[in-house]
Each structure stands twice: as C-alpha cells, then as structure tokens.
C-alpha cells in the first residue's frame, strides 16, 4: 500500500524545510549540525523510495500468486 498523498505531501514539505535549514546551517552552524540535517533529508528520501520499492515487490508477488492459482 503506497503512502497516502497527504503523507507524501508532508514528507515533501519536511524535505523542503530541511533543505532550507541546511542552506543556512552550512554558513553558520557547526559541521555536526549540517551532517545531521543532511542525514534527515537522506532518510526522508529513502523512505519514499523504499515505499515505492515495497509496492513493486508486493505487485510482483501478487502476480506470481495469481499465476500459480
């Protein structure tokens, strides 16, 4: 089951805000803050990709189940 549009929209919004924070942090904050913000952005991006991947795997498994029945 894919993430709902509302959840995807909020994830995209969070990524946008984190990217803006990263841009400011790169100029003013310590390196570990910049690293942490980058990791958060990366984690949200991976979440979206993993959800799409899991949907694809589920579709393939369902197709195989249909073929064997």
C-alpha positions as CSV (number, residue, x, y, z in Angstrom):
1,X,0.0,0.0,0.0
2,X,1.5,3.3,-1.1
3,X,1.9,6.2,1.2
4,X,-1.2,8.5,1.1
5,X,-0.9,11.8,-0.9
6,X,-1.3,13.7,2.4
7,X,1.7,11.8,3.9
8,X,3.8,12.3,0.8
9,X,2.9,15.9,0.7
10,X,4.1,16.4,4.3
11,X,7.3,14.4,3.6
12,X,8.0,16.7,0.7
13,X,7.3,19.8,2.8
14,X,9.6,18.5,5.5
15,X,12.3,17.9,3.0
16,X,11.9,21.4,1.6
17,X,12.2,22.9,5.1
18,X,15.1,20.8,6.0
19,X,16.9,21.8,2.7
20,X,16.3,25.5,3.6
21,X,17.7,24.8,7.1
22,X,20.7,23.0,5.6
23,X,21.4,26.0,3.4
24,X,21.5,28.4,6.3
25,X,23.3,25.9,8.6
26,X,26.1,25.4,6.0
27,X,27.1,29.1,6.5
28,X,26.6,29.5,10.3
29,X,26.5,26.2,12.2
30,X,28.9,23.5,13.3
31,X,29.7,20.6,11.0
32,X,27.7,18.1,13.0
33,X,24.5,20.2,12.6
34,X,25.0,20.2,8.8
35,X,25.7,16.5,8.8
36,X,22.6,15.8,10.9
37,X,20.3,17.8,8.6
38,X,21.7,16.0,5.6
39,X,21.1,12.7,7.2
40,X,17.4,13.7,7.9
41,X,16.9,14.7,4.3
42,X,18.5,11.4,3.2
43,X,16.3,9.4,5.5
44,X,13.1,11.0,4.2
45,X,14.2,10.5,0.6
46,X,14.9,6.8,1.4
47,X,11.5,6.4,3.0
48,X,9.8,7.5,-0.2
49,X,12.0,5.2,-2.3
50,X,11.6,2.3,0.0
51,X,7.8,2.6,-0.1
52,X,7.8,2.6,-3.9
53,X,10.1,-0.5,-3.9
54,X,7.9,-2.4,-1.4
55,X,4.9,-1.6,-3.6
56,X,6.7,-3.0,-6.6
57,X,7.7,-6.2,-4.7
58,X,4.2,-6.7,-3.5
59,X,2.8,-6.3,-7.0
60,X,5.3,-8.9,-8.3
61,X,4.4,-11.3,-5.5
62,X,0.7,-10.9,-6.2
63,X,1.2,-11.6,-9.9
64,X,3.1,-14.8,-9.1
65,X,0.4,-15.9,-6.7
66,X,-2.2,-15.3,-9.5
67,X,-0.1,-17.4,-12.0
68,X,0.1,-20.4,-9.6
69,X,-3.5,-20.5,-8.8
